[in-house]
Amino acid sequence: MRLRPVATAVALFLAGSLFAPSLLFGLQQGAAGAADPELATTVDDGFTIAVVGDVILAYSLAHEMSDPGFGEVVGILRSADVATGNLEGNIVDGRVLQTSAPGGFGGEPSAADWLVEMGFDIMARPNNHSTDFWIEGVNETSRQLDRVGMQYTGVGNSYAAARAARYYTSARGRVGMVATFARDGANQIDAAPGGGEWLGRGGISALRVGRSFMVPEDRWGAIQTLRDDFPSGTGFYARGANSDTQISLIGNAFRKAPPGTTEPHFSFQMNQGDFDDLVAAVREGKLRSDFVSFAIHSHHFHDTRGGYRGDGVAEAEHLDTNSSIPDFHIELAHAVIDAGADLYQGTGVHALRGIEIYRNRPIFYGLGEFIRQMDVIGIAGRGDPTRDQCVGCPFPVKYESVIAVSTFEGGELAEVRLHPVELGYEEPRLAKRGIPRPASPETARRILERLQDLSSPFGTQIAIEGNVGVIRSRSAP
């Protein structure tokens, strides 16, 4: 597997924030695709796209529609020209579906109807729960979405179909989307191109990445000592991969971090073929549409010390709420925007991440969760109502997110409005949790101030106006 090295400047930025905000803003100037008229953004003025994070939907939401708060959230989605998110899981009838996998995140067939009812138009599907019911679940979910006329992308019955953009035509233009899932190594359910007499296979669109453990120079001796003490490793020892700056040990790659690095961190290398095909899919998608979004689901992170608790303390048990951004996300986001993408929507970790404006296009590195019905699916929790509690957390970060609505004028980003939502963590009954409603003023300010902090390294300025965050473009007409 050939791996694409991530740009050194990106890694250094993440390790030490070496770029000043003014320089970052300077790098962001210029409309995406400006050098190629074929890649111009041609949606009509006033075009809006509403983007949310993970949609983990299990059951009908008919009862929730009577709640004014949920109705207000749905109104935001419906009022946009296009609404999109990441469908995490499957839509199946578990009573009759026979699969070769044990199951997991699964919504009943009516979940497909409720995606439409809420106002969603096109969904990204590649993620770590897409294959909970193996290929049978992937195909049944496709059938259910086709039944209700919901567009989706990132899966297909061939490699080309899984990679290709899919489209939704709104009143203000045709919108394409390319979607992928970043994983360590390969999986048998990933779509794969043919070779020789082999025709290849369909499945989900995956981006394979390799992980490196970046060790500060003053700690590098410990890795060398460990390698010397166990010269044969555990069967993974790669003699040619050991040098003064890189050591392969116990199945992992350790690299000496650049001078000046004070904290250990992770770095990632993208598979070159996967990277090239995704960028090509974006370019092809833009040639066939007025606007293209790129969606990625990834559980990778930069920092090594766990997730965000909200009090500045990072702990290992909260790894799935790590708000730090892995270096390959930045390289990939910039590359797909250079290829014509107009928006980058990241999901995976159960927490918000920072927002960057690159070439006047929004990059949402992590949108958190929008609906979280995962804890009422199947018997995964074995009847334990406390399984999703955030013990010791000052607030439930998994249950706080935003709806990001971007408006375009003259083919350029005009503004982004961030509507904070909370998912009812305080609900006494488990079955009532996970449903989005407008955040209270106190919670809204906490969410938006957190986004201000997370976005500041990119020079992104978020104004708080009432209970809404606003990012205004400096170069819009």
C-alpha positions as CSV (number, residue, x, y, z in Angstrom):
1,M,0.0,0.0,0.0
2,R,1.5,3.3,-1.1
3,L,1.0,6.0,1.4
4,R,0.8,9.7,0.8
5,P,2.9,11.7,3.2
6,V,1.1,14.6,4.8
7,A,2.6,18.0,4.1
8,T,5.3,18.9,6.7
9,A,3.9,22.4,7.1
10,V,0.5,21.0,8.1
11,A,2.0,18.7,10.7
12,L,4.1,21.5,12.1
13,F,1.0,23.7,12.3
14,L,-0.9,21.1,14.3
15,A,2.0,20.4,16.6
16,G,2.9,23.9,17.4
17,S,0.5,26.4,15.7
18,L,3.3,27.9,13.7
19,F,1.2,29.8,11.3
20,A,-0.1,33.2,12.4
21,P,-3.8,33.8,11.7
22,S,-2.9,36.6,9.3
23,L,-0.9,34.2,7.2
24,L,-3.6,31.5,7.3
25,F,-6.1,34.1,6.0
26,G,-3.7,35.0,3.3
27,L,-3.5,31.4,2.2
28,Q,-7.3,31.2,2.1
29,Q,-7.9,34.0,-0.5
30,G,-9.3,33.2,-3.9
31,A,-12.5,31.3,-4.8
32,A,-12.3,27.6,-5.2
33,G,-11.7,26.5,-8.8
34,A,-11.1,30.2,-9.8
35,A,-8.4,29.1,-12.2
36,D,-10.8,26.7,-14.1
37,P,-14.1,28.1,-15.2
38,E,-15.5,24.5,-15.4
39,L,-15.1,24.3,-11.6
40,A,-17.0,27.5,-10.9
41,T,-19.8,27.5,-8.3
42,T,-23.0,28.3,-10.2
43,V,-25.8,27.9,-7.8
44,D,-28.3,30.8,-7.9
45,D,-27.9,33.7,-5.4
46,G,-29.2,33.0,-2.0
47,F,-28.5,29.3,-2.1
48,T,-28.4,27.7,1.3
49,I,-27.1,24.3,2.5
50,A,-27.8,23.0,6.0
51,V,-25.3,20.5,7.3
52,V,-25.5,18.4,10.4
53,G,-23.3,15.6,11.9
54,D,-24.2,12.0,12.6
55,V,-27.8,11.0,12.2
56,I,-28.3,7.8,14.2
57,L,-31.9,7.1,13.7
58,A,-33.9,4.1,15.0
59,Y,-37.6,4.8,15.1
60,S,-40.4,7.0,13.8
61,L,-40.3,10.6,15.1
62,A,-44.0,11.2,14.7
63,H,-44.5,11.8,18.4
64,E,-41.5,14.2,18.6
65,M,-43.0,16.3,15.8
66,S,-45.6,17.5,18.3
67,D,-42.7,19.1,20.3
68,P,-42.3,22.8,19.3
69,G,-38.5,22.6,19.9
70,F,-38.0,19.6,17.6
71,G,-40.3,21.3,15.1
72,E,-38.1,24.4,15.1
73,V,-35.1,22.3,14.4
74,V,-36.9,20.5,11.5
75,G,-37.9,24.0,10.2
76,I,-34.2,25.0,9.8
77,L,-33.6,21.9,7.7
78,R,-36.7,22.3,5.6
79,S,-36.0,26.0,4.9
80,A,-32.6,25.3,3.3
81,D,-32.3,24.5,-0.4
82,V,-30.4,21.4,0.6
83,A,-30.0,19.6,3.9
84,T,-27.5,16.8,4.5
85,G,-25.8,14.8,7.1
86,N,-24.1,11.4,7.8
87,L,-26.4,8.5,8.1
88,E,-24.6,6.4,10.7
89,G,-26.0,2.9,10.7
90,N,-28.5,0.9,8.6
91,I,-32.2,0.9,7.9
92,V,-33.4,-2.7,7.9
93,D,-36.3,-4.9,9.1
94,G,-34.4,-7.0,11.6
95,R,-37.3,-9.5,11.8
96,V,-36.7,-10.8,8.4
97,L,-33.2,-9.7,7.3
98,Q,-30.7,-12.5,7.2
99,T,-27.1,-11.4,7.4
100,S,-23.6,-12.8,7.8
101,A,-22.8,-10.2,10.6
102,P,-24.1,-9.9,14.2
103,G,-25.8,-6.5,13.6
104,G,-25.5,-3.2,15.4
105,F,-26.8,0.3,14.6
106,G,-30.1,-0.4,12.8
107,G,-33.2,1.7,12.3
108,E,-36.5,0.2,11.4
109,P,-37.9,0.9,7.8
110,S,-39.9,3.9,8.9
111,A,-36.5,5.7,9.6
112,A,-36.1,6.2,5.9
113,D,-39.5,8.0,5.7
114,W,-38.5,10.2,8.6
115,L,-35.3,11.3,6.9
116,V,-37.4,12.7,4.2
117,E,-40.0,14.1,6.6
118,M,-37.3,16.0,8.5
119,G,-36.2,17.7,5.3
120,F,-33.0,15.8,4.4
121,D,-32.2,15.6,0.7
122,I,-28.9,13.7,0.3
123,M,-27.0,11.6,2.9
124,A,-23.4,10.4,3.3
125,R,-23.3,6.7,4.1
126,P,-19.7,5.5,4.6
127,N,-18.8,5.1,8.3
128,N,-17.8,2.4,10.8
129,H,-21.4,1.3,11.3
130,S,-22.3,1.0,7.6
131,T,-21.3,-2.6,7.7
132,D,-22.9,-3.7,11.0
133,F,-25.2,-6.0,9.0
134,W,-22.5,-6.7,6.4
135,I,-23.3,-6.4,2.7
136,E,-26.8,-7.5,3.2
137,G,-27.5,-4.6,5.5
138,V,-25.8,-2.1,3.1
139,N,-28.0,-3.3,0.2
140,E,-31.2,-3.3,2.3
141,T,-30.5,0.2,3.5
142,S,-30.0,1.3,-0.1
143,R,-33.4,-0.3,-1.0
144,Q,-35.1,1.5,1.8
145,L,-33.6,4.9,0.8
146,D,-34.5,4.3,-2.8
147,R,-38.1,3.5,-1.7
148,V,-38.5,7.0,-0.3
149,G,-36.5,8.8,-2.9
150,M,-33.6,9.8,-0.6
151,Q,-30.3,10.4,-2.4
152,Y,-27.2,9.0,-0.9
153,T,-23.5,8.6,-1.7
154,G,-20.4,6.7,-0.7
155,V,-21.8,3.2,-1.4
156,G,-22.4,1.3,-4.6
157,N,-22.5,-2.1,-6.3
158,S,-19.2,-1.3,-8.0
159,Y,-16.0,0.5,-7.1
160,A,-16.8,3.4,-9.5
161,A,-20.3,3.7,-8.1
162,A,-19.1,3.9,-4.5
163,R,-16.5,6.6,-5.3
164,A,-18.7,8.7,-7.6
165,A,-20.7,11.8,-6.7
166,R,-24.4,11.5,-6.4
167,Y,-26.7,14.5,-7.0
168,Y,-29.8,16.2,-5.6
169,T,-31.4,19.0,-7.8
170,S,-32.7,21.9,-5.8
171,A,-34.6,25.0,-7.0
172,R,-31.3,26.9,-7.0
173,G,-29.0,24.3,-8.6
174,R,-27.8,20.8,-8.8
175,V,-25.8,19.7,-5.7
176,G,-23.3,16.8,-5.8
177,M,-21.7,15.0,-2.9
178,V,-18.7,12.7,-2.6
179,A,-18.4,10.7,0.6
180,T,-15.8,8.4,2.2
181,F,-14.8,6.7,5.5
182,A,-11.2,6.9,6.8
183,R,-10.0,3.7,8.3
184,D,-6.8,2.0,9.4
185,G,-6.1,-0.5,6.7
186,A,-8.7,-2.3,4.5
187,N,-11.9,-4.1,5.1
188,Q,-13.6,-6.8,3.1
189,I,-16.7,-4.6,2.7
190,D,-14.8,-1.7,1.1
191,A,-15.3,-1.2,-2.6
192,A,-12.2,-2.2,-4.5
193,P,-11.2,-1.8,-8.1
194,G,-10.7,-4.8,-10.4
195,G,-7.4,-6.1,-11.6
196,G,-6.5,-8.6,-14.2
197,E,-9.3,-11.1,-14.5
198,W,-10.9,-9.9,-11.2
199,L,-13.8,-7.6,-11.7
200,G,-13.5,-5.8,-8.4
201,R,-16.3,-5.4,-5.9
202,G,-18.8,-2.9,-4.7
203,G,-19.2,-1.7,-1.1
204,I,-18.4,1.5,0.7
205,S,-16.0,4.2,-0.3
206,A,-13.0,4.0,2.1
207,L,-9.8,6.1,2.5
208,R,-7.0,4.0,4.0
209,V,-4.6,5.8,6.3
210,G,-1.4,4.7,8.1
211,R,-0.7,6.0,11.6
212,S,2.6,7.2,12.9
213,F,3.5,7.9,16.5
214,M,5.3,11.2,16.5
215,V,7.8,11.3,19.4
216,P,9.5,14.5,20.6
217,E,13.3,14.5,20.2
218,D,14.0,14.4,23.9
219,R,12.0,11.2,24.3
220,W,13.2,9.4,21.1
221,G,15.9,7.6,23.1
222,A,13.2,5.6,24.9
223,I,11.9,4.2,21.6
224,Q,15.4,3.3,20.5
225,T,16.1,1.5,23.8
226,L,12.8,-0.5,23.4
227,R,13.7,-1.5,19.9
228,D,17.2,-2.5,21.0
229,D,15.8,-4.6,23.9
230,F,13.4,-6.4,21.5
231,P,15.2,-6.5,18.2
232,S,12.9,-9.2,16.7
233,G,9.7,-7.3,17.8
234,T,6.7,-9.6,17.8
235,G,6.8,-10.7,14.2
236,F,6.1,-7.2,12.8
237,Y,9.8,-6.2,13.0
238,A,10.7,-4.5,9.7
239,R,14.5,-4.3,9.4
240,G,14.4,-1.7,6.6
241,A,12.1,0.7,8.5
242,N,14.5,1.4,11.3
243,S,16.7,4.5,11.1
244,D,17.7,7.5,13.2
245,T,14.3,9.1,12.6
246,Q,11.9,6.1,12.1
247,I,11.4,2.9,14.0
248,S,8.9,0.1,13.3
249,L,8.1,-1.8,16.5
250,I,5.3,-4.0,17.6
251,G,3.2,-3.4,14.5
252,N,3.4,0.4,14.8
253,A,5.5,3.2,13.1
254,F,7.3,5.6,15.5
255,R,8.8,8.7,14.0
256,K,11.0,11.4,15.5
257,A,8.9,14.6,15.6
258,P,10.2,17.9,14.0
259,P,12.6,20.0,16.1
260,G,10.7,22.1,18.6
261,T,7.9,19.7,19.1
262,T,7.1,19.4,22.8
263,E,4.2,16.9,22.9
264,P,3.8,13.5,21.3
265,H,1.0,13.3,18.7
266,F,-0.3,11.2,15.8
267,S,0.4,11.8,12.1
268,F,-1.3,10.0,9.3
269,Q,-0.4,9.1,5.7
270,M,-3.2,8.7,3.1
271,N,-3.2,5.9,0.6
272,Q,-2.2,7.5,-2.7
273,G,-4.6,5.6,-4.8
274,D,-7.6,6.3,-2.5
275,F,-6.6,10.0,-2.3
276,D,-6.3,10.4,-6.1
277,D,-9.6,8.7,-6.8
278,L,-11.5,10.8,-4.2
279,V,-10.0,14.1,-5.6
280,A,-10.9,12.9,-9.1
281,A,-14.5,12.1,-8.0
282,V,-14.8,15.6,-6.6
283,R,-13.6,17.2,-9.9
284,E,-15.9,15.0,-12.0
285,G,-18.8,15.8,-9.7
286,K,-18.2,19.5,-10.0
287,L,-18.2,19.3,-13.8
288,R,-21.7,17.8,-13.6
289,S,-23.2,20.0,-11.0
290,D,-23.4,23.6,-9.6
291,F,-22.1,22.8,-6.1
292,V,-20.2,19.9,-4.5
293,S,-19.9,18.9,-0.9
294,F,-17.3,16.4,0.4
295,A,-18.2,14.3,3.4
296,I,-15.8,12.2,5.5
297,H,-16.4,10.1,8.6
298,S,-13.2,9.5,10.7
299,H,-12.3,8.6,14.3
300,H,-8.7,9.8,14.0
301,F,-7.3,12.6,16.0
302,H,-4.0,14.5,16.5
303,D,-3.6,14.7,20.3
304,T,-2.8,11.5,22.3
305,R,-4.4,12.4,25.6
306,G,-8.1,11.6,24.9
307,G,-11.2,13.6,24.5
308,Y,-12.7,16.9,25.4
309,R,-14.4,17.0,28.8
310,G,-15.1,20.7,28.8
311,D,-12.8,21.6,31.7
312,G,-9.6,21.5,29.8
313,V,-8.9,17.9,31.1
314,A,-8.3,15.2,28.5
315,E,-8.7,11.7,29.6
316,A,-8.3,8.3,28.0
317,E,-11.9,7.2,28.6
318,H,-13.1,10.1,26.4
319,L,-11.2,9.3,23.2
320,D,-14.4,9.3,21.2
321,T,-14.8,13.0,22.0
322,N,-11.3,14.1,20.9
323,S,-11.7,17.5,19.2
324,S,-8.1,17.7,17.9
325,I,-7.9,17.5,14.1
326,P,-5.6,14.9,12.5
327,D,-3.2,16.4,9.9
328,F,-4.5,14.4,7.0
329,H,-7.9,16.1,7.4
330,I,-6.4,19.4,6.6
331,E,-4.5,18.2,3.6
332,L,-7.5,16.4,2.3
333,A,-9.9,19.3,2.9
334,H,-7.7,21.7,1.0
335,A,-7.1,19.3,-1.8
336,V,-10.8,18.6,-2.5
337,I,-11.6,22.3,-2.3
338,D,-8.8,23.0,-4.8
339,A,-10.5,20.3,-7.0
340,G,-13.8,22.1,-6.9
341,A,-15.5,21.2,-3.6
342,D,-17.6,24.0,-2.1
343,L,-18.0,22.5,1.4
344,Y,-16.2,19.9,3.6
345,Q,-18.3,18.1,6.2
346,G,-16.5,16.0,8.8
347,T,-18.0,13.5,11.3
348,G,-16.8,10.6,13.4
349,V,-15.8,11.7,16.8
350,H,-18.8,12.5,19.0
351,A,-17.8,16.1,19.5
352,L,-17.5,19.4,17.7
353,R,-14.3,20.4,16.0
354,G,-13.0,23.7,14.6
355,I,-14.2,25.4,11.5
356,E,-11.8,26.8,8.8
357,I,-12.6,29.0,5.9
358,Y,-10.3,28.0,3.0
359,R,-10.5,29.8,-0.3
360,N,-13.8,31.2,0.9
361,R,-15.2,27.7,1.4
362,P,-16.3,26.3,4.8
363,I,-14.6,23.4,6.3
364,F,-16.4,21.8,9.2
365,Y,-13.8,19.4,10.6
366,G,-16.3,17.9,13.1
367,L,-20.1,18.4,13.3
368,G,-20.7,16.1,16.3
369,E,-24.1,14.3,16.4
370,F,-27.5,15.5,15.3
371,I,-29.7,12.6,16.4
372,R,-28.4,10.0,18.9
373,Q,-30.9,7.1,19.1
374,M,-28.1,4.6,19.3
375,D,-28.9,3.6,22.8
376,V,-32.3,2.3,22.0
377,I,-31.3,0.0,19.2
378,G,-31.3,-3.7,19.8
379,I,-29.8,-5.1,23.0
380,A,-26.3,-3.6,22.8
381,G,-26.6,-2.1,26.3
382,R,-28.1,-5.2,27.9
383,G,-30.7,-3.1,29.7
384,D,-28.2,-0.7,31.3
385,P,-29.7,2.8,31.4
386,T,-26.5,4.4,32.5
387,R,-24.3,3.2,29.6
388,D,-24.1,6.6,27.9
389,Q,-23.5,8.7,30.9
390,C,-20.5,11.0,30.9
391,V,-19.2,10.4,34.4
392,G,-17.3,13.4,35.8
393,C,-18.1,15.6,32.8
394,P,-19.3,19.2,33.5
395,F,-21.6,18.8,30.5
396,P,-22.4,16.1,28.0
397,V,-20.3,17.0,25.0
398,K,-21.8,14.2,22.9
399,Y,-25.2,15.7,23.2
400,E,-24.3,19.3,22.1
401,S,-23.8,20.2,18.4
402,V,-24.9,22.7,15.7
403,I,-26.8,22.9,12.5
404,A,-24.5,24.8,10.1
405,V,-26.3,26.8,7.4
406,S,-24.1,28.3,4.7
407,T,-25.4,30.9,2.2
408,F,-23.8,31.6,-1.2
409,E,-24.1,34.8,-3.3
410,G,-22.5,35.2,-6.7
411,G,-20.9,31.8,-6.4
412,E,-19.1,32.8,-3.2
413,L,-19.7,32.0,0.5
414,A,-21.6,34.9,2.1
415,E,-22.0,33.7,5.6
416,V,-22.4,30.6,7.9
417,R,-25.0,30.6,10.6
418,L,-24.4,28.1,13.4
419,H,-27.6,27.0,15.2
420,P,-26.8,25.3,18.5
421,V,-28.8,22.2,19.4
422,E,-28.9,19.9,22.5
423,L,-30.0,16.3,22.4
424,G,-31.8,15.9,25.7
425,Y,-29.1,14.3,27.8
426,E,-31.0,15.3,31.0
427,E,-34.1,13.4,29.8
428,P,-34.9,10.9,32.6
429,R,-35.9,8.1,30.2
430,L,-33.3,6.7,27.8
431,A,-35.9,6.5,25.0
432,K,-36.4,10.2,25.1
433,R,-32.7,11.1,24.7
434,G,-30.9,11.9,21.5
435,I,-33.6,14.1,19.9
436,P,-32.3,17.6,18.9
437,R,-34.0,20.8,20.1
438,P,-32.7,24.4,20.1
439,A,-30.2,24.8,22.9
440,S,-31.1,27.0,25.9
441,P,-29.3,30.4,25.9
442,E,-26.8,29.2,28.5
443,T,-26.0,26.0,26.5
444,A,-26.0,27.8,23.2
445,R,-23.3,30.3,24.5
446,R,-21.2,27.4,25.8
447,I,-21.4,25.6,22.4
448,L,-20.5,28.7,20.4
449,E,-17.7,29.8,22.7
450,R,-16.3,26.3,22.5
451,L,-16.4,26.6,18.7
452,Q,-14.7,30.0,18.9
453,D,-11.8,28.4,20.8
454,L,-11.6,25.4,18.5
455,S,-11.7,27.6,15.3
456,S,-9.3,30.3,16.4
457,P,-6.1,28.5,15.2
458,F,-7.5,28.9,11.7
459,G,-8.2,32.6,12.1
460,T,-11.9,31.9,11.9
461,Q,-14.0,34.6,13.6
462,I,-17.4,33.5,15.0
463,A,-19.7,36.3,16.2
464,I,-22.4,35.4,18.7
465,E,-25.6,37.1,17.9
466,G,-28.4,36.1,20.3
467,N,-28.3,32.2,20.3
468,V,-26.7,31.9,16.9
469,G,-23.1,31.9,15.7
470,V,-22.3,33.8,12.5
471,I,-19.2,33.6,10.3
472,R,-19.2,36.4,7.6
473,S,-17.1,36.0,4.5
474,R,-14.5,38.8,4.0
475,S,-14.6,38.4,0.2
476,A,-18.3,37.8,-0.5
477,P,-20.0,40.2,-3.0
